[in-house]
Amino acid sequence: MNFELTEEQEAIRDAVAAICARFDDDYWLARDRDGEFPHDFYDALAREGWLGVCTPEAHGGAGLGITEAALVMRTISESGAGMTGASSVHINIFGLNPVAVFGTEEQKARMLRPMAEGREKACFAVTEPNTGLNTTQLKLRAIRQGDKYVVNGQKVWISTAQEADRILLLARTTPLEEVEKPTRGLSLFYTRFDRDRIRVREIEKMGRKAVDSNELFFDEFEIPAEDLIGEEGRGFEYILHGMNPERVLIAAEAVGLGMLAVSRAAKYAKERIVFNRPIGQNQAIQHPLAKCWAELEAAWMMVLAAASQYDRGLPCGAAANAAKYLAGEAGFSACETAVMAHGGFGYAKEYHVERYLREVFIPRIAPISPQLCLSYLAERVLGLPKSY
């Protein structure tokens, strides 16, 4: 068993880090203040082909695996871009995996290349106001009318909808009471984001101001039948091919952000002199930071294990959920510890660690809560009864 990066993986990390180095702390502090989408950062990654790291070569991508994608996303987050930089390209990296797996050749040719090349932005719409993570209970309806589907309903916490050209949408096409089991009757679509029929309301939030989160209201929104991915009614099954990679990638981002926070705190602790000695000489500073580093390293091993399982076609649900749980908790602890190591200056924007703490709540809460990760592991790994 070899945990070392290959030469190719090291080259990927170094190339992405070189792009990220063009966007310094001042850049990300400015985006945190003005809320402007980081278009130039997005474009820089697109120009050099990193948005298509997982997209098949035949459709404009590099054809690499989730392992390499995780390395890309950790590098972005750890560079100082944090969750703002990572979230700006997150869906390009993994979001259309269901299309790559279940789409027709015509759909792949039409849908994948524009995302891989950064010519189109998309949003992923699953969550609804009254169902949360209980995906089988989704209420948004898509009703077949001839050669189109007509959609009405709501979605919530949809990232990048202010910028999106396309939408990956999960909708109920068969009423819940008419299906054999709740996971059936949901269908997946990838289609044009029609702003005449989708009203977008941005949600003001705690962090990651430059990458929007939104409520969506669909009013007689029409989707051409050719934009249905796979078979009608099997959308829940299809999005699992996006959900497990998403857990792996957001875990990688949490590790990157946590490592960034630890690095900043260690640097500050070596420079900050109190009582005629650097505060980093005190074990009360040393030990919490060392503990955070160890927890992040362990989480990264779990990220690599989950990514490797996915790339080899093995079941990876347990590993993906464990990676997401461990990385989310370790990242949060690291960012909190970094603020505390800075003392009062940790509360000042100019030291950046307060931004990391605000942003690290994203991988801790999303795409599922730490409690649901534990529930999954309890049920699927330990064989305990379903608790919800």
N, C-alpha and C positions, 0 to 999 in steps of 0.2 A: 504494500500500500504506500503510495507516494503522494505526499501533500505539497510538494514543491510545484511552483508554476513552471510550465514548459517555456521554452524560449519564445514561442509564438505568443503565449499569454503574457509574458513579460513585455514583449514588444507592443501588444495591445494596450496594456496598462500605461506604458511610457508615452505612447502616441496620444492617448486620451488626456493624460496628465499635461502634456505639452500644450494642447488646445486650451485646457482649463486654466493654465497659467496666464493666459492672455486676459483673464477676467478676474481681477484682484478683489480684495476685501471691500475696497471702496465701491466697486461695481455692484456687488451684492448688497451692500448697505444702502446704496441708492435705490435699487429695485425694491428693497424692503420698505423704503420710505415712499416712493412714488407709485408703486404698484404696477409699473409698466412691465408687460410680458417681455422676457429676455430674448427678443427676436434675434439679436446678433449672436448670442451664445448658441441658440438653436440652429441658426444658419451655419455657424462655424462647424458644428458637429455634422450637419447634413452634408456640407461640401466635401468633407473627408470620409463620408460613407458610414459613419457610426450609427446612424439611426436605423440602418438595415442590418445590424450585426446578426440578427436571428432570421432574417428573411432569406428564402432560398435564392441562390445565385441566379437562377433562371428568371427571377422577378426583381432583379436590381439590388439584391442584398449580398452579404458576405457568406451566408449559409452556415454560420457558426452556431454554437449551442447556447443554452441558458447559462452554462458555466461561464462562458466568455461574456455574456450579457451582464451577469452578476458582477464580474470584474469591472466592466465598464461603469456600471451604476455606482459601485462602491467608490471608484476613482473619482467620479464626478462629485459625489457627496463629500468625500474626504478632502477635495481640493479647496474647499471654502464655499462652494456653491450650495452645499447643504441640500435640503429638500426642495428649495426653490429651483435650483438647477436640475436636480434629478427629476422632479415632477414635470418640468417643461418638456422633457423628451420621453418620459416613462411609457406612455401608451404607444409611441412609435416603436419602442423596443419589443414589447410583448403583446400589445393589444390585439393585433390581427392574427395571432396564432390560430384561433379557431377557423379563420378563413383559409390559412395555409394548410390546415389539416382536413377540413371538411368542405371547402369551397370547390366549385367546378373549375376547370382549367380556364374558362372564360372569365370567371370571377377573380381568380388569382391574378391573371394578366391585367385586369382592369383595376383591381383594388390595391394590390400589394406594392407595386412599384412607386406610385405617388407618395405613399407613406414612407417607404424605405429611402427615397431620395429627398424627403423633406418638403415636397411640393404641396402636400396637403397635411392638415392637422385634423385630428379626430378626437371625439370624446366617447367614453364608455358609459352607457346609461343602464344601470341595473336597479339600484336602490330606490325605494319609494318611501314617502313620508310615514305611512302607517304599517309598513311591513319590516322596515329595517333590514336585518340580515336574514330574515325568514323568507328566502327567495321564492320558495314554492307558493307563497301566498300573494304573489304580485297581482295587482289589480289592473294595471294599464293594459287595455285591450287593442288588439290589431285584428280587424275583421276583414276577411277576404271579400272583395267586390270585383268580380271579373279578373282583370289582369293587374290588380293593385290591392294593397291592404290599406285600410283607413284606421288611423290610430287616434285614440283619445285617452287622456289621463295625465298623470304627473310622475316625475322622477325628482330625486333630491340628492345633494352632494355629488353633483356631476362636475368633475374637474375639466378645465379648458374649454367649456362650452362657449365662452365669449370669443374664443379664437377658432373654433372648430369649423372645418369645411364639411366633415362627414360625422356620422354618428353610428356607433355599434350599439344596437338597441335590443334588449330582451323584453319581449312582450307576450302576454297570454293570448293565444289564438283559439284555444278551446277552454270554455269555462271550467273552473275547478271541479264543480259538481258533476261534470260529464267525463272526467278522466279516471282511469283505473287507479293511478297513484299520483300524488301531488307533483312529482317531478315531470310528469308528462303534460302536454298542452301548452308549453312555453316554446316560443320560436325566436330565432336569432336573425337579425337583419343588419346589413351594413349599407348605408344609403346617404344621400345628400342631406345636409342639415338645412332645412328650409325655414328661414327665420320669419317667413310670413305665417307659418303654421305652428312654430314652436316659440313660445314666449320664454325668455331667459331672464331670471332674476338672480343677481349675484348675492351671495351670502357674505356679509362682513365677518371676518374670522380673526383668530388669535395670531396666526403666523402665515408665512408663505403668501404674502399679499400679492406678489407678482404673478402667481398662478391661481386663477380664479376657481371658486367653487360655487355651484349654482343650483337653483330649483328650475325645473323645466315643466312647462305647461303645454300639452299637445292638444290642438284643436283641429280636428278633421285633417290631420297630417297624413299625406299619401305616400306610400312606399311602393315602387314598382315590384311586381312579383319576382322579377329576375334578381332582386336584391335580397331575397330570402337565402340564408346560408344553410345548406344541407336540407334535411327533411323538416317539414312543418311539424311542430310538436316536440322536437328533440333538442331544443335550444339549451335547456338546463345541462344536458349531457355535454353539449359542445363547449359551453363556457368554462367547464372544468379544465379544458385545455388552455384557458387563459388564467384561471384562478390560481392553480398551483405555481406556474411561473411567476405570477404577480407576487405571491407570498415570498418566493425566493428572492425576487429582485428588490422588494421593499425591505426585506431583511438585510440584504447587502447594503442598501442605502443607509439603514439604521446603524450598521456597523461602521460605515464610512464616516457618518456624522459623529458617532461616539468617539472614534479614533481621532477625529479632528479636534473635538472638545478636549480630550485628554492631552493631546499634543500642545494645544494652546495653553492649557492650565500648567503643564510642566514647564513650558517656556517662561510663563509669568512667574512661577514659583522659584525659578533660578535667578530671576532678575529683581524681584521684589524684596527689599531689605527692610526688616523690622527687628528692633532690638539688636541691631548691628550684625545681623546674619540673614542669609536668604531664607525665606519662609519654607522653601523646598527642603531645607535641612531638617525640618521638623517632621517626625513620623506621623503626626496628625494630618499633615498634608500628603506625605509620601504614600502611606498605606491605602487611603481611599482611592488614589489615582492608580496605584499598582493593581488593586482589586478590580477596578474598572477595566484596565487593560487586559487582565486575565479573562474576565467575563466576555469581553468583546472578541478575544482570540478564540475562545471556546465556541461562541456563537458563529463565528466565521467558518469554523470547521463544519458546523451543522449546515450552514448555507452551502458549502461546497459539496457535502454529502447529498443534500436534496437536489441540487443542480445536476450532479452526476447521475443520480437515479433517473431524473427526468430525461436527460440526454440519452441514456441507455435504454429508454423505453420501459423502465421498471415502475411499479407503483411507488409514488413519492408523496402521497398525501400526509402520512405521519411525519416524514422528515421535513416537508415544506411547512407544516404547521408548527413543528418544534423549532425550526429555524426562525420563523416569524416571531414566535413567542420569546425565545431567548434573545434574539437581536433587538426586539422592541424594548424589552426590559433592560438589557445591558446598555443600549443606546441612551435610554432615558436616565439611568443612573449616572452614566458618564457625563451627560450634559448638565445635570443637576450638580454633580460634584465639581465640575469645572467652574460653574458660577460661584459656588461656595468657596473654592480655592482662591478666587479673585477677591473675595470679601465684597466690600461696597462697590468696587469697580466692576464686579461681575454684573451689576445692575445697569451699567452704562453701555449704551449702544456702541460706543467707539471700540469696545473690547470684544464685541461680536458674540461672546458666549451666551448672552441673554437671548439672542436670535436663535442660536442652536437649541436652547431649551424650549423656546416656543415652537420651533419646527419639529422637534423630536416627538411631540405628541402625535404627529401624523402617523409614523410607522408604529407607534404604540397602539393607537386606536384602530387604524385602517390597515387593510381592507376589512379585517375582522378584529374584534376585541381580543385581548389576551385571555379572557375568560372562555371565549368560544374556542380558541386554540386548545385550551386545557380540556374542555368538554369533548372535543374531537378525539384527543389522545386518550382520554379516559374511556370513551366508548369504543373506538376503533382499535386501540392498541391493548388496553387493559381488559376489554370485554365487559365493562361495567354498564348497567342499564342506562338508557337514554334519559337525560335529566331535564329535557325541555321539549 
